[in-house]
């Protein structure tokens, strides 16, 4: 039997911190399920399911988080890495299978407890799986998925070592991610070797959690070759303490994307390994 876990969070600027919840359960006995054929996963009354029309439905019901959203895809999955085989380190086995669904059309309701609001916009879905842990010298990663206002999308990440240097890096842009029929064009940027990093995450400002004492680089300058993007958090306190389910404390939050001072998109920034080494 498999152990399944789920984290849910809402970044509501008026709150100043995340509203979040987490669950874990063993698969079977009506407690939880996860399909190996398609997107169909549930823990109790939490679920994420894809239907025959390529529409995803997410339902989360909890005392602090309420989510009921539909996500419609208008393009094929974006295969990351080499046709979906995404390297995470210097050895070929240090990799995952990985695809993204950027620029999803989203509609539904979100809120806290019994207070819900109708929302619509664009969303991002990632699906990644692997049986390999990170390189022994790695402590965590900085990752970002960005939906840009011109319809394109950008994925970038770096695997960090204990001294803060980059062990492995990667970036890929998909032009006009809402266009049919496919996003699977050639990437603009290839994975960078440690001695030739093409992707650079440069901290602009740090924030220290008053609960855990962990210090995160919540504002970043993302440099990919000659292009430079500024990532500014919607608000600083977007820390997730998931020690009750996965044993990990990390920062994952909504960010604005600026280029030459102009807002050009929005996305999510994930920062792991700042509290301690993450191996999965």
N, C-alpha and C positions, 0 to 999 in steps of 0.2 A: 504494500500500500504506500501511496505517496503522501507526503506532507505538503499541503498547499497553504500559501499565505497571501494576503492582499493588504495594500496600503491605499488609503483614500485621503485626499486633502483638497481644501478650497483656499485659494489665495484671495481673500477679500480685503482690499486696502483699508476699509474703515475699521477693521479689527486690529491691524498692525501685526498680526501673527497668524499662522495657519490654523484653520479648523481642520482637524484630522482624526482619523480612526484607523484601526488595524484589526485584522483577524487572521487566525490560523486554524486549520482543521485537517484531519486525516481524510483522504479520499474514500468514498464509499459510505454505506449505511445511511444514505440520504443527507450526509453532512456536507459533502463537497464533491465536485466532479471537475475533470479537465479532459477534454477531447484531445486525442492525438491526431485527428484528421482535419480539424478546422478550429476556428476561434469559438470556443464554447467552454467557459470556465465559470464556476460558481462556488461560493462558500456561503451556506445558508441562503438568505435572500439577497446576497450580493451576487451580481452576475455581469459578465461581458460576453456577448454572443454576436456572431456575424450571420446574416441570413443569406438566402439564395440570390438576392439582389445587390450583394456587396454593401449592405448597410449594417453597421455595428450598433448595438444597443447596450448601454451601460446603465445599470440600476444599483444604487447604493442607498441603503436605509440604515441610519444610525442616529443616536441621540445628538451627535454634534455635526454630522454631515448628511446631506440629502442630495442625491444626484440622480437624474433621470434624463439621459441624453441619447440622441440618435446621431450617428456620424455616417455621412454618405461619401463614398469615394468616387472620384471622377477620373481616375487614372489607375494604371496597374501599379502593383507594389514596386517600390524603389529598392533594388537589391544593393546592399552595401558591400564594400570590399570587392572581391573577385567573384562576381555572379552570386553574391550572397554569402561567400566565405570571407569572414572579416577577421583579419589578423589582429592580435592584441599584444604581440611580443616578438622577440627575435627568432624564436623557434616556430616552425610551421604549425606545430600542434597547439600553440598558444593562440587559439582562435575560437570564433563562435559562428553560428549561422545567424544571419541578421538581415531583416528587411524593415523598411519604414513605409508609412502611409501619411505623407505630409499633405497639407492643404485640404483636409477633410472638411466638408460642409457640416456644421454641427448646429442642432436645435434641441431645445428641451427646457428643463428647469433645474435650478440648483438652489441650495440654501442650507440653513442650519435649523435643526429640529423641525418645527412645523412652519417655518417662514421660508417660502420659496419664491424665486423670481424667474420669469421667462428669460432665456438667453438665446443668442444665435451668434455665429461667427465661424472661425476656422480652427481646426484642431490638428493634432499630430498623434499618430500611433506608432509605437515601436514594438517589434517582436524579435527577441534575441534568445538563443539557447545554446548551451555548451556543457560539456562534461569536463572541461579543462579549467584548472585554477590559474590565476595570474602567475607570472614569473616571480621567483623568490625575492628579487630585488624591488618589486613593485609594492606600493602601499595603497594605491587607489587611482582614481581617474577624475578628470574634468571633462564633462560632456555637454554638448549643446545641440538642440534641434530647433531650427529657426524657420518660421513661415514668413517670407518677405512679401511686402505689399505689391510687388510687381508680378506675383504669382509663382515665383521661384522658391526654392527651399534649400537649406544648407544644414548639413550634418558635420560636426567636427568633434574630435576628442583627442585627448592625450592620456597615456598611462604614465603616472609619476613614480619616481624612485624615492628612496628614503631621504635623499638630500634635496629633493624638490626638482631635480632635472627630469627631462623627458626620456622615457624608455622607448616609447612608440607613439606615433601620431598619425592622424588620418583626417581627411576632409573630403566631402563630396557635395557638389551643387547640382541640383536638378533645375533646369530652366523651365519656366512656365509649368509648374507642377500640377496645375489644374487642367492642363491640355490633354486631350486624348491623342493617341491611344496608349502611350507608354512613357514612363519616366526613365527607362533603362538606357539612357545615352551614355557616352563616355564621360567619366568623371573629369572635372577640371583639375583636381589635385589628387595625387597619389600618396600612399603612405610614406612618411618620411623616416629615413634612418636616423638613429640617435645622433650621429655626427652631422646630419644635414636636415635639421628639423624645418619642415615647411609650414607647420602649424604651431603657433605660439599663443599660449594663454598667459597674458601678463596682468597680474593683479593691479588694480587701480585703487581699491579701498577694501579694508577688512572690517568685519563685524564679529564681535565675540558674544556667544550665547550666554545670557545670564543664568540659564539652567544647567548647562553642561560644561561651560567654560571653554568650549571649542571655538577656535578662531578660524573664520572662513573668508576667502577672498571673494566677496559677494558682487563686486563690480570688476569687470574684466575688459581688457583690450584684446580682442581676438585678431591675430594677424595671420593671414594666409597668403603667402607670397607677397605681392605688392598691395593687397587689399587689407584695410584695417577697419574693424567694426568695434564699436563700443557697446558693451552689454551692461545695462543698468537694471538692478532689481526693482520690481514693482514696490517692494518694501524689503527691509533687511531681514526680518525675523521669519525666515521660511525654512527653519530647521525641523527635521523629522526624527524623533526619537523612537526607533522601532526595536528597542532591545527586548520588548515583550514577545516579538515574533521572530525576527531575524538576527537579533543581537547587534544591530548596527545603528549608529547615529550618523546622519548625513544631512546635507543641505540640498534641497531641490525646489526651485522656485521659478515663478514667472519673471521674465526679463523683457525690457524694451531693447530694440536694436537700433543704434544710431550710426550714421556714416556722415562724416564732415558736419556733425551737429544736427543733422536732420533725421527724424524718425523714419525708418524704412521697413520696420517689421517688428514681430514679437515672437517669443519662444520660451523655452525652458532650459535652465542651466542646472546641471547636477554636479555636486562636489562631494566626493567620497574619500575616505582615508585620512581625513584631518583629525578625527578622533582616535583612530588606531587603524592598523593594517586591515584592509578588506581583501580577501583572497578569492571570492567568487566573481 
